[in-house]
Amino acid sequence: MNMRLLLALSFLVTSAAFAADLPSIPAAAIAKKKELLFSEDFQGSTPDKVWHRVVPTFVVEGGALKGTQTRDKDVPSADGKSVVRAHAAVHGLEIPTKDSVVECRIKFAGATMIDVEFDDRKYTGAHYGHLCRAQVRLTGVTLIDERDGTMRNDIYAMNKQPEKKAERAALLKGRTVTYPAQLEAGKWYALVVETVGDEMRVTIDGRPAGYLKSSGIAHATKSKIELGVAGKDGFIDDLKVWNAEPAKR
């Protein structure tokens, strides 16, 4: 048996065992689309004026939005008094929602991660108002409740307290979940992120790819939607955002 086939079989066996321990993903949509709030096909030379840069760099290239992470390592600040931390490139929109459906196409062209994030900068209970997000990698889909998980102020502070590692892990139980995936670089995929109440569901090319039920997702005002790209480069196109209501289940 050649090594490539052996590795593929190993991945499938590991993924199957991993998936067996994960919450089942609803087969049907959990959200019913209402009014269309935003649409962008990136056919102009620059993104629409409603976009704002959070962590650059993004450009329009070939009729799509290309994100490239430039802050790829920690560096001293200009005044030498602090550190500018490594961070994915982030592009943002002010679109207040509670329940929503976000659709777009994504392509990995060197990027290690592409995500859709929801924030509320006025919320002070979590670092920078982070609420929840769906991250896509070539090998997996991760859904995160940040408001009541990784970014909740007291839990976030524990990152600098090694002695509280076990306590932090206990507090984070059920706040993050990762499902295995097998995606290809250079190929376009249709990504859909639904948030309804305290649930988030992700599909890729129409197939269920991730699901998380956690209290922070139910935050009443998700005032911002942000798109992130880690690594070099990731493409996003044909973005649409709908208000939504719970689908009949």
C-alpha positions in Angstrom: 0.0 0.0 0.0 1.5 3.4 -1.0 2.1 6.0 1.6 -0.4 8.5 0.2 -3.3 6.0 0.4 -2.2 4.9 3.8 -2.3 8.5 5.1 -5.7 9.1 3.5 -7.1 5.9 5.2 -5.6 7.0 8.5 -7.2 10.4 8.2 -10.6 8.9 7.5 -10.4 6.5 10.4 -9.2 9.2 12.8 -11.9 11.6 11.5 -14.6 9.0 11.9 -13.6 8.3 15.5 -13.3 12.1 16.1 -16.7 12.8 14.6 -18.4 10.1 16.7 -17.8 12.2 19.8 -19.1 15.4 18.2 -22.7 16.8 18.5 -24.8 15.8 15.5 -25.3 18.6 12.9 -28.9 19.3 12.0 -29.5 18.0 8.5 -31.8 20.9 7.6 -31.3 24.7 8.0 -31.9 26.1 11.4 -32.6 29.6 10.0 -35.2 30.9 7.7 -34.1 33.9 5.6 -36.0 37.2 5.9 -34.9 40.5 4.4 -31.5 40.8 2.6 -29.4 43.2 4.6 -26.2 43.3 2.5 -24.8 42.0 -0.8 -21.4 42.4 -2.3 -19.9 40.8 -5.4 -16.6 42.7 -5.4 -16.8 43.6 -9.0 -15.5 47.1 -8.4 -11.8 48.0 -8.0 -12.3 48.6 -4.2 -14.7 47.3 -1.6 -17.9 49.2 -0.9 -17.5 52.2 1.3 -19.4 50.5 4.1 -16.4 48.2 4.7 -13.8 49.2 7.2 -10.4 47.7 7.8 -9.9 46.2 11.2 -6.6 44.5 10.7 -5.3 45.0 7.1 -4.6 43.9 4.4 -7.4 43.3 2.0 -7.7 44.2 -1.7 -10.1 43.4 -4.5 -8.4 41.1 -7.0 -10.0 39.2 -9.9 -13.5 40.2 -8.8 -13.1 38.8 -5.2 -11.9 40.1 -1.9 -8.4 38.9 -1.1 -7.1 38.9 2.5 -3.4 38.6 3.4 -2.1 38.4 6.9 0.7 40.8 7.3 0.9 40.8 11.1 2.3 37.3 11.2 4.5 37.7 14.3 4.7 39.8 17.5 6.7 43.0 17.0 7.6 46.0 19.3 5.3 49.0 18.9 6.6 52.2 17.3 7.2 53.7 20.7 8.8 50.6 22.1 6.4 50.5 25.1 4.2 47.6 24.1 4.0 44.7 21.6 1.9 44.6 18.5 0.6 41.0 18.5 0.3 38.7 15.4 -3.2 38.8 14.1 -5.2 37.6 11.1 -6.3 40.1 8.5 -9.8 41.3 9.3 -12.4 43.2 7.3 -15.5 44.5 9.0 -19.1 45.5 8.4 -21.6 47.3 10.7 -24.7 45.2 10.2 -26.7 44.7 13.4 -28.3 41.3 13.6 -29.7 38.9 16.2 -30.4 35.9 14.0 -28.9 35.8 10.6 -27.7 33.8 7.6 -24.3 34.8 6.1 -23.4 33.3 2.7 -20.2 33.7 0.7 -17.7 31.8 -1.4 -14.3 31.1 -0.1 -11.0 29.9 -1.6 -7.7 29.0 0.1 -4.7 30.2 -1.9 -2.1 29.8 0.8 -4.3 30.9 3.7 -4.5 28.7 6.8 -7.9 29.9 8.0 -10.9 31.9 6.8 -13.6 32.9 9.2 -16.9 34.7 9.8 -17.1 36.5 13.1 -19.8 38.4 15.1 -19.0 41.2 17.5 -20.6 43.8 19.7 -18.0 46.5 20.6 -20.4 48.0 23.2 -20.5 44.7 25.1 -17.9 45.0 27.9 -18.2 41.4 29.3 -15.8 40.0 26.7 -12.5 41.1 25.2 -13.1 43.6 22.4 -16.8 42.6 22.3 -16.1 39.3 20.6 -19.2 37.1 20.5 -18.9 34.0 18.3 -17.3 32.9 15.1 -17.0 30.1 12.5 -13.5 29.2 11.3 -12.8 27.2 8.2 -9.5 25.4 7.6 -8.5 22.9 5.0 -8.7 20.2 7.6 -11.6 21.3 9.8 -14.4 23.6 10.8 -14.3 25.2 14.3 -17.3 27.0 15.9 -16.6 29.2 19.0 -18.7 30.9 21.6 -16.3 33.7 22.5 -18.7 35.8 24.6 -19.1 33.1 27.3 -15.9 31.2 26.4 -12.4 32.2 25.2 -13.0 36.0 25.2 -15.0 36.3 28.4 -13.0 38.7 30.5 -12.1 36.4 33.4 -11.3 33.5 31.1 -9.3 35.7 28.8 -7.2 36.9 31.8 -6.4 33.3 32.6 -4.2 33.1 29.4 -1.5 34.8 31.5 -2.1 32.6 34.5 -0.5 29.2 33.9 -1.6 28.0 37.3 -5.3 28.3 36.2 -4.9 26.2 33.1 -7.1 23.4 34.4 -9.8 25.9 35.7 -9.8 27.6 32.3 -10.2 24.3 30.5 -13.2 23.5 32.7 -14.8 26.8 32.0 -14.4 26.4 28.2 -16.0 23.0 28.1 -18.7 23.0 25.4 -17.8 26.5 24.2 -15.7 25.4 21.2 -16.1 22.5 18.8 -14.1 21.3 15.7 -15.4 19.0 13.0 -13.0 17.4 10.5 -13.0 18.5 6.9 -11.1 17.7 3.7 -10.9 20.8 1.5 -8.6 21.6 -1.3 -6.5 24.7 -1.8 -7.3 26.7 -5.0 -11.0 25.5 -5.1 -14.0 27.7 -4.4 -16.4 26.6 -1.7 -19.9 27.9 -0.8 -19.9 28.7 2.9 -23.1 29.3 4.9 -23.1 30.4 8.6 -26.5 30.4 10.3 -27.0 31.9 13.8 -30.4 31.4 15.5 -30.9 31.8 19.2 -28.0 30.0 21.0 -27.2 27.8 17.9 -24.7 28.2 15.1 -24.7 25.9 12.0 -22.2 25.8 9.2 -22.6 24.2 5.7 -20.0 23.9 3.0 -21.2 23.3 -0.6 -24.6 22.6 0.9 -23.4 19.8 3.2 -23.6 20.1 7.1 -20.1 20.9 8.3 -20.4 22.2 11.9 -22.8 22.9 14.7 -22.6 24.5 18.2 -25.2 25.3 20.8 -23.9 27.7 23.4 -25.3 30.6 25.4 -23.0 33.4 24.0 -24.3 32.8 20.5 -27.7 34.2 21.6 -26.3 37.7 22.3 -29.1 40.0 21.4 -27.2 42.5 19.3 -24.5 41.2 17.0 -23.6 44.7 15.7 -20.6 43.7 13.5 -19.8 41.0 11.1 -16.1 40.5 10.4 -14.3 38.4 7.8 -10.9 37.1 8.8 -8.0 35.5 6.8 -4.9 34.0 8.5 -1.9 33.3 6.3 -1.4 34.2 2.6 -3.8 34.4 0.8 -7.6 33.8 1.2 -10.4 34.9 -1.1 -14.0 35.7 -0.3 -16.7 36.5 -2.9 -20.4 36.8 -3.4 -21.2 37.8 0.2 -24.8 38.1 1.3 -26.2 38.7 4.8 -29.9 38.1 5.7 -31.9 38.7 8.8 -33.4 35.4 9.8 -35.8 33.7 12.1 -35.8 30.1 13.4 -36.8 27.6 10.8 -39.5 25.1 11.5 -37.9 21.9 12.8 
